[in-house]
Amino acid sequence: MNIEHVARDLASHLVLTRPLVCIDLEATGVMLGRDRIVQIATATILPNGLVTLWESLVNPEMPIPAETTAVHGITDAMVTTAPTFAQVAPTLSALLLGSDLAGYNVERFDRRLLGAEYRRVSVPDPTVEARCLDAYLIFARREPRSLDAALRFYGVEDQVAGRRAHEAASDVEAALAVLTAQVKGYTDLPKSVEAIYEWLVPVDPNRIDADGKLVWVNGVAAVGFGAQAGRTLQALAATDRGFLEWIVRKDFSDEVKAIVRDALAGKFHTRAEVQRT
């Protein structure tokens, strides 16, 4: 089975009024505003059923973390001579402008990462008016994620006969039955709690605090969340002190507040400084 065949099959079951572009991005990580695209692939389905493909490696202009390379296999050496996002933006914009989007988790990840990259290179985002056909959201809507659904999926309902949903002890028993089925069934899962946790919640080596509200960007402290993600504290102290003052007032950790207070006072933390202490 190939992409063109699958795309034509999808088109035969949809009413398309404009091109539908199925897109997938690989990146240096998942932090919007900080991480960069390293690979783009698209399959464009036209309303007449014609399918065209396009893909490119992208030079992120920053190192690709080893733990990210372990996931998608793309190394620094592979992207050294690849075009930057600014260089592929015109081609990509021509593909996306006036089109709708499709993909898996495309609404929450790919589309937002694209928007961040377009803002970074000061090019209008061609997906602003795109409608999104997200396979992940359809999956989540159609396939319930309740504990009862997990019991059925893993075939362990008989182990909790007489279960009373949302009764604490009964839910504990059900959760244990599901976890047991997962550990036994997924033979490639790590065998220690620590290793499974690290697999589920990989540690970002660039985060400063435990929650990743602040991160290192090119060795200096920056915001790691929301619309300001990727902006350094020094830049915010000069242009948007109100945002930093908001952090100090709100329910952030003492560590985060202390670093932000320092920034407001003109002291800006660097990674090199922290590593020396």
C-alpha positions as CSV (number, residue, x, y, z in Angstrom):
1,M,0.0,0.0,0.0
2,N,1.4,3.4,-0.9
3,I,0.5,7.0,-0.1
4,E,-1.1,7.8,-3.4
5,H,-3.4,4.8,-3.2
6,V,-4.4,5.5,0.4
7,A,-5.0,9.2,-0.4
8,R,-7.2,8.4,-3.4
9,D,-9.2,5.9,-1.3
10,L,-9.8,8.7,1.3
11,A,-10.8,11.2,-1.4
12,S,-13.4,8.7,-2.7
13,H,-15.1,8.8,0.7
14,L,-15.0,12.6,1.2
15,V,-16.6,15.6,-0.4
16,L,-13.7,18.0,-1.1
17,T,-14.3,21.6,-2.0
18,R,-10.7,22.6,-1.8
19,P,-7.4,20.8,-1.6
20,L,-6.7,18.7,1.5
21,V,-3.1,18.6,2.6
22,C,-2.1,15.7,4.9
23,I,1.0,16.9,6.7
24,D,3.5,15.6,9.2
25,L,6.4,17.4,10.8
26,E,9.4,16.0,12.6
27,A,11.2,18.5,14.9
28,T,14.0,19.0,17.4
29,G,11.4,18.6,20.2
30,V,7.9,19.5,21.1
31,M,8.3,22.9,22.8
32,L,6.5,25.5,20.6
33,G,8.5,28.7,20.2
34,R,11.8,26.9,20.9
35,D,12.0,23.8,18.9
36,R,12.3,23.8,15.1
37,I,11.2,21.6,12.2
38,V,13.7,19.2,10.8
39,Q,11.5,17.3,8.2
40,I,8.2,18.0,6.4
41,A,6.1,15.6,4.3
42,T,2.9,16.4,2.6
43,A,0.3,14.6,0.5
44,T,-2.1,17.0,-1.3
45,I,-5.4,15.6,-2.5
46,L,-7.2,17.8,-5.0
47,P,-11.0,17.9,-5.3
48,N,-10.6,16.0,-8.6
49,G,-8.8,13.2,-6.8
50,L,-5.3,14.0,-8.1
51,V,-2.7,13.3,-5.4
52,T,0.7,15.1,-5.3
53,L,3.6,14.4,-2.8
54,W,6.3,16.7,-1.4
55,E,8.8,16.3,1.3
56,S,12.0,17.9,2.5
57,L,14.5,17.8,5.3
58,V,14.9,21.2,7.0
59,N,18.0,22.7,8.6
60,P,16.7,23.8,12.1
61,E,19.7,26.1,12.6
62,M,20.1,24.5,16.1
63,P,21.5,21.2,17.3
64,I,19.1,18.2,17.3
65,P,19.1,16.7,20.8
66,A,20.3,13.1,20.9
67,E,17.1,11.9,22.6
68,T,15.1,13.4,19.7
69,T,17.3,11.8,17.1
70,A,16.6,8.5,18.9
71,V,12.9,9.0,18.1
72,H,12.9,10.0,14.4
73,G,16.5,9.1,13.3
74,I,17.3,12.5,11.9
75,T,20.8,13.7,12.8
76,D,22.6,17.0,12.6
77,A,24.7,15.7,9.7
78,M,21.6,14.9,7.7
79,V,20.3,18.4,7.8
80,T,23.5,20.4,7.5
81,T,23.0,21.0,3.8
82,A,19.2,21.0,3.9
83,P,17.3,24.3,3.3
84,T,16.2,26.3,6.3
85,F,12.5,26.9,7.0
86,A,12.8,30.4,5.6
87,Q,14.0,28.8,2.3
88,V,11.2,26.2,2.1
89,A,8.5,28.6,3.3
90,P,7.5,29.8,-0.2
91,T,7.1,26.3,-1.5
92,L,5.2,25.2,1.5
93,S,3.0,28.2,1.5
94,A,2.1,27.6,-2.1
95,L,1.0,24.1,-1.1
96,L,-1.0,25.1,2.0
97,L,-2.6,28.4,1.0
98,G,-6.3,27.9,0.3
99,S,-6.1,24.3,1.5
100,D,-7.5,22.3,4.4
101,L,-5.2,20.2,6.7
102,A,-5.2,16.6,7.6
103,G,-3.0,14.5,9.8
104,Y,-2.6,12.8,13.2
105,N,-2.6,15.2,16.1
106,V,-2.2,17.9,13.5
107,E,-4.4,20.4,15.2
108,R,-2.6,20.4,18.5
109,F,1.0,19.9,17.2
110,D,1.8,20.3,13.5
111,R,-0.4,23.3,12.9
112,R,0.9,25.1,16.0
113,L,4.5,24.4,15.2
114,L,4.0,25.6,11.6
115,G,2.5,28.8,13.0
116,A,5.5,29.4,15.3
117,E,7.9,28.8,12.4
118,Y,6.1,31.2,10.1
119,R,6.1,33.9,12.8
120,R,9.8,33.3,13.4
121,V,10.6,34.0,9.7
122,S,8.0,36.8,9.4
123,V,6.0,35.1,6.8
124,P,2.2,35.0,6.9
125,D,0.8,31.6,8.1
126,P,-1.1,30.1,5.2
127,T,-3.0,27.7,7.5
128,V,-4.9,30.4,9.4
129,E,-8.2,29.7,7.6
130,A,-7.7,26.0,7.1
131,R,-10.2,23.5,8.4
132,C,-8.5,20.5,10.0
133,L,-9.3,16.8,9.6
134,D,-7.4,15.4,12.6
135,A,-7.3,11.6,12.8
136,Y,-6.3,11.8,16.5
137,L,-9.3,13.9,17.5
138,I,-11.7,11.5,15.6
139,F,-10.0,8.5,17.3
140,A,-10.4,10.2,20.7
141,R,-14.1,11.1,20.0
142,R,-15.1,7.7,18.7
143,E,-13.0,5.4,21.0
144,P,-13.7,6.2,24.7
145,R,-10.7,6.4,27.0
146,S,-12.6,5.4,30.2
147,L,-11.3,2.7,32.5
148,D,-14.2,0.4,31.5
149,A,-13.1,0.9,27.8
150,A,-9.5,-0.1,28.8
151,L,-10.8,-3.2,30.5
152,R,-12.6,-4.2,27.4
153,F,-9.7,-3.4,25.1
154,Y,-7.2,-5.4,27.0
155,G,-9.7,-8.3,27.6
156,V,-9.5,-8.3,31.4
157,E,-13.2,-7.6,32.3
158,D,-13.6,-11.0,33.8
159,Q,-10.8,-10.3,36.3
160,V,-12.9,-7.6,37.9
161,A,-16.3,-9.3,37.9
162,G,-18.9,-7.3,39.9
163,R,-16.9,-4.1,39.3
164,R,-18.6,-0.9,40.5
165,A,-17.4,2.0,38.3
166,H,-16.2,5.1,40.2
167,E,-16.0,3.2,43.5
168,A,-12.4,3.7,44.7
169,A,-11.4,0.2,45.6
170,S,-13.1,-1.2,42.5
171,D,-11.3,1.4,40.3
172,V,-8.0,0.4,41.9
173,E,-8.6,-3.2,41.1
174,A,-9.5,-2.3,37.5
175,A,-6.5,-0.1,37.0
176,L,-4.2,-2.8,38.3
177,A,-5.8,-5.3,35.9
178,V,-5.2,-3.0,32.9
179,L,-1.6,-2.2,34.0
180,T,-0.9,-5.9,34.4
181,A,-2.2,-6.6,30.9
182,Q,-0.1,-3.8,29.4
183,V,3.1,-4.8,31.1
184,K,2.5,-8.5,30.1
185,G,1.3,-7.7,26.6
186,Y,3.7,-5.0,25.5
187,T,6.9,-7.0,25.7
188,D,9.0,-4.0,24.6
189,L,8.0,-1.9,27.6
190,P,10.8,-1.2,30.1
191,K,10.6,-3.4,33.2
192,S,11.2,-0.8,35.9
193,V,8.8,1.9,37.1
194,E,11.6,4.5,36.7
195,A,12.2,3.4,33.1
196,I,8.5,3.3,32.2
197,Y,8.1,6.8,33.7
198,E,11.0,8.2,31.7
199,W,9.4,6.7,28.6
200,L,6.0,8.2,29.3
201,V,7.3,11.5,30.5
202,P,10.7,12.1,28.9
203,V,12.8,14.7,30.7
204,D,13.5,17.8,28.7
205,P,17.3,18.5,29.2
206,N,16.6,22.1,28.6
207,R,14.1,22.7,31.3
208,I,15.1,24.8,34.2
209,D,12.4,24.0,36.7
210,A,10.7,20.6,37.3
211,D,7.5,21.7,35.3
212,G,9.4,23.2,32.4
213,K,7.8,26.6,32.8
214,L,11.3,28.0,32.2
215,V,13.8,26.5,29.7
216,W,17.3,27.2,28.4
217,V,17.3,28.7,24.9
218,N,20.8,29.1,23.5
219,G,22.1,29.0,27.0
220,V,19.9,31.7,28.5
221,A,16.7,31.5,30.6
222,A,13.5,31.7,28.6
223,V,9.7,31.1,29.0
224,G,8.7,27.5,28.2
225,F,4.9,27.8,27.9
226,G,2.0,29.7,26.3
227,A,2.2,32.4,23.7
228,Q,5.6,33.7,25.1
229,A,7.3,30.3,24.7
230,G,10.8,30.6,23.5
231,R,11.2,34.3,24.5
232,T,14.1,35.0,26.8
233,L,13.5,36.6,30.2
234,Q,15.9,39.4,29.2
235,A,13.8,40.3,26.1
236,L,10.6,40.2,28.2
237,A,12.1,42.3,30.9
238,A,12.8,45.0,28.2
239,T,9.5,44.7,26.3
240,D,6.8,43.0,28.4
241,R,7.5,43.4,32.1
242,G,3.8,43.0,32.8
243,F,4.0,39.3,31.8
244,L,6.9,38.7,34.2
245,E,5.1,40.5,37.0
246,W,2.1,38.3,36.3
247,I,4.2,35.2,36.8
248,V,5.4,36.5,40.1
249,R,1.8,37.0,41.2
250,K,0.4,33.7,40.1
251,D,0.7,30.1,41.2
252,F,4.1,29.3,39.9
253,S,6.9,27.5,41.8
254,D,9.1,29.4,44.2
255,E,12.1,28.5,41.9
256,V,10.4,30.1,38.8
257,K,9.3,33.2,40.7
258,A,12.8,33.7,42.1
259,I,14.4,33.5,38.6
260,V,11.7,35.9,37.2
261,R,12.2,38.3,40.1
262,D,15.9,38.3,39.3
263,A,15.1,39.1,35.7
264,L,12.9,42.0,36.7
265,A,15.8,43.3,38.8
266,G,18.2,43.1,35.9
267,K,19.9,39.8,36.7
268,F,19.6,37.2,33.9
269,H,20.5,33.6,34.6
270,T,22.6,31.6,32.1
271,R,23.2,27.9,31.8
272,A,26.9,28.3,32.0
273,E,26.5,30.1,35.3
274,V,24.3,27.4,36.7
275,Q,26.7,24.6,35.6
276,R,29.6,26.4,37.4
277,T,27.8,26.4,40.7
